[in-house]
Amino acid sequence: MTGVALVREILFFKNDLRDKKGKLVLMCFLCAAAVCGWITWSSIYSLLAMVASMISVVSFWLGNPRITRILAFPTAGCMLIYGYINGSVAVMINESLIILSSLIGLIRLDRKQEST
């Protein structure tokens, strides 16, 4: 799943994929997230990682930084719970930093834009 996420981030960062062709790319990455979730299935909690990946796909595909920051909360929340259940301190730290970073971004950048 991490490999798919890496390819996704590079592809979405380098290209504007919100046109007709981009919808195919979106569907491909959503399917890849589902397949990876199925392949790595260990328990019902595996759905958390799969859902988080799918939310991330949509978030980055939309290409709107504010929406990406907002969708980071359910994504990081799913992964934080997943990391806790699996005892991964690294995941819990990473997702906590993502939540903090998104919150700071919403407060600092988005409120700043609203005032101008």
C-alpha positions as CSV (number, residue, x, y, z in Angstrom):
1,M,0.0,0.0,0.0
2,T,2.9,2.4,0.7
3,G,4.3,1.7,-2.8
4,V,0.9,2.6,-4.4
5,A,0.8,5.7,-2.2
6,L,4.2,6.8,-3.3
7,V,3.4,6.4,-7.0
8,R,0.1,8.2,-6.4
9,E,1.8,11.2,-4.8
10,I,4.4,11.5,-7.5
11,L,1.8,11.2,-10.3
12,F,-0.6,13.7,-8.7
13,F,2.2,16.1,-7.8
14,K,3.6,16.1,-11.3
15,N,0.3,16.2,-13.3
16,D,-3.1,17.9,-13.3
17,L,-5.3,14.8,-13.4
18,R,-8.8,16.2,-12.9
19,D,-9.9,15.9,-16.5
20,K,-11.6,13.0,-18.2
21,K,-8.3,11.0,-18.3
22,G,-7.8,11.8,-14.6
23,K,-11.1,10.1,-13.6
24,L,-9.6,6.8,-15.0
25,V,-6.5,7.4,-12.9
26,L,-8.6,8.1,-9.9
27,M,-10.5,4.8,-10.4
28,C,-7.3,2.9,-10.9
29,F,-5.8,4.2,-7.6
30,L,-9.0,3.5,-5.7
31,C,-9.0,-0.1,-7.1
32,A,-5.3,-0.4,-6.2
33,A,-6.1,0.7,-2.7
34,A,-8.9,-1.9,-2.5
35,V,-6.7,-4.7,-3.9
36,C,-3.8,-3.8,-1.5
37,G,-6.3,-3.9,1.4
38,W,-7.5,-7.3,0.3
39,I,-4.0,-8.7,-0.2
40,T,-2.7,-7.4,3.2
41,W,-5.9,-8.3,5.1
42,S,-5.2,-9.5,8.6
43,S,-8.4,-8.5,10.4
44,I,-11.4,-6.2,10.2
45,Y,-9.1,-3.4,11.3
46,S,-7.3,-3.7,7.9
47,L,-10.3,-1.8,6.6
48,L,-9.0,1.3,8.4
49,A,-5.8,1.4,6.3
50,M,-7.7,0.7,3.1
51,V,-10.3,3.5,3.8
52,A,-7.5,5.9,4.7
53,S,-5.7,5.2,1.5
54,M,-8.9,5.7,-0.5
55,I,-9.7,9.0,1.2
56,S,-6.1,10.1,0.4
57,V,-6.5,9.2,-3.2
58,V,-9.6,11.4,-3.5
59,S,-8.0,14.2,-1.5
60,F,-4.9,14.4,-3.6
61,W,-6.9,13.9,-6.9
62,L,-9.1,17.0,-6.1
63,G,-6.0,19.1,-5.9
64,N,-7.4,21.6,-3.4
65,P,-5.0,22.2,-0.5
66,R,-7.8,23.2,1.9
67,I,-9.8,20.0,1.2
68,T,-6.6,18.0,1.4
69,R,-6.0,19.4,4.9
70,I,-9.6,18.7,6.0
71,L,-9.5,15.1,4.6
72,A,-6.2,14.6,6.4
73,F,-8.2,14.3,9.7
74,P,-10.3,11.2,8.8
75,T,-7.3,9.7,7.0
76,A,-4.9,10.2,9.9
77,G,-7.6,9.2,12.4
78,C,-8.0,5.8,10.6
79,M,-4.3,5.3,10.5
80,L,-3.8,6.4,14.1
81,I,-6.3,3.8,15.2
82,Y,-4.8,1.2,12.9
83,G,-1.3,2.0,14.2
84,Y,-2.5,1.7,17.8
85,I,-4.2,-1.6,17.2
86,N,-1.1,-3.0,15.6
87,G,1.3,-1.5,18.2
88,S,3.2,0.7,15.7
89,V,4.6,3.7,17.5
90,A,6.0,5.1,14.3
91,V,2.6,5.2,12.6
92,M,1.0,6.8,15.7
93,I,3.7,9.5,15.8
94,N,3.5,10.1,12.0
95,E,-0.3,10.4,12.0
96,S,-0.3,12.6,15.1
97,L,2.1,14.9,13.3
98,I,-0.1,14.9,10.2
99,I,-3.1,15.9,12.3
100,L,-1.1,18.7,14.0
101,S,0.3,19.9,10.6
102,S,-3.2,19.9,9.0
103,L,-4.6,21.8,12.0
104,I,-1.9,24.4,11.8
105,G,-2.4,24.7,8.1
106,L,-6.1,25.2,8.4
107,I,-5.6,27.8,11.2
108,R,-2.6,29.6,9.7
109,L,-3.1,29.5,6.0
110,D,-6.8,29.1,5.4
111,R,-7.8,31.7,8.0
112,K,-5.3,34.0,6.5
113,Q,-6.8,33.6,3.1
114,E,-10.3,34.3,4.5
115,S,-9.3,37.6,6.0
116,T,-7.9,38.9,2.7
